[in-house]
Amino acid sequence: MCIRDRVSTQSTGNRNIAMNRLHRITAHLAPAQAAGAEYTMDEVSKHNTSKDCWVVVGDMVLNVTEFLPDHPGGKKAIMLYAGKDATEEFDMLHKREVIDKYAPEAKIGTLKK
């Protein structure tokens, strides 16, 4: 096998891994979640376990359940804010653009005012 074949195989493998991950993340979403619904803090607060973890950042509601194992700061850092508004802590550590870069699929809606 030449280098070009190995690179091609690796690229295909990486694409397959990425597509499988995206499917795994979005497969459980209800249509309203996938479409970007509005949620109250009361609704968000019900999603406070590692098997079902939502947080609020700004006006965005994020389902970070599938992102937990991938978070560079560890799962526990997010779990402290499971079902809560994490805006203040998030903004101290990150720019909001990291959501789009590393977990765009986590955005499921906005917070009702």
N, C-alpha and C positions, 0 to 999 in steps of 0.2 A: 504494500500500500504506500503510495507516495504522500508527501506532505499535503498537497492540495486535496487529496481524497480524505485524509484525516481531518483537515480543517472543515471541509464540506460536511463530513459526518458529524463533527462536533457542532457545527452551526445548526444543522438539522436537529440534532439532539437537544441543543439549547432551546430552539424554537418549540420543540415538542414539550419540553419541561415547562417553558413559559405558558404555552397554551393550556397544558394540563392544570397548572396552578391557577390561571385565570378562570378556567371552567370550574375548578373546585371552589374558588372564592365566590363566583357569581351564581352557581347552580342552585343554592338554597335561597336566593333572594326572591321575595315576592315581587310581582310586577310593580307595585307601588314603590318598593325600595329601589328597584332598578331604575325607575323613572324619576326619582328625586322628589319624594313626597315631603311634607312638612310634619314635624314631630314636636310634641311638647316635652318639657323637661320631665314631666311625670312619666311619659312613655319611654323616654331614654333611660330613666332610673331603673326600669324593670330589666334592663340588659346589663347586668353587673357581675357576670361570672366569666370564667375563662372559656366556657363553651358558647357564650353569647355576650360579647363585650362591645358596647357602644360608648362613645365619648363625644362631647361637644367641643369644638374648637372654633371660636368666633361664632358665626351663624351656621356653621356646617355640622351636620350630624354624621359621625363616622362609625361604621361597623368595622371594628379593628380585630375581630375574632381571628380571622385567618392571618393577620399580620403579626399577631403576638409572638410567635416563635421567630420571626424575622427581625424584630426590633433590636437594633444594635445595643440599646441600653438595657435590654432584658425585658421579659414579660412583666415582671413585678412593677417596673416603672409606669407602665400603662395601667396595670390592674389597680393601682392606687386611685385611679380616676374612673374606673369602670362605672358606667351609669351616671357620670357626673360631668360638669363643665370643667374641662382641662385647659381652658384658654390661657389663663395666667401662667401656669407652669410650662405649657407648650411654648408660648411666646418667649419665655426666658431662655429656652434651650434651642429653639429652632426658628427658621424662617418658614412661613406658611407654604412656600413653594415646595418644600420637601414632601408635602402630602401628594401633590401631583406627580412628583418625581418617583417616589418610592411606594406609594399606596393609593393611586388614583381610584382604584376599584372600591376603596373603603368609603368613599363619599356616597351616602345613600339619601341625603336630603338636607333640608334646612330646619333650623329651630323656629318654631312658631313664636311670634312676638306676643 
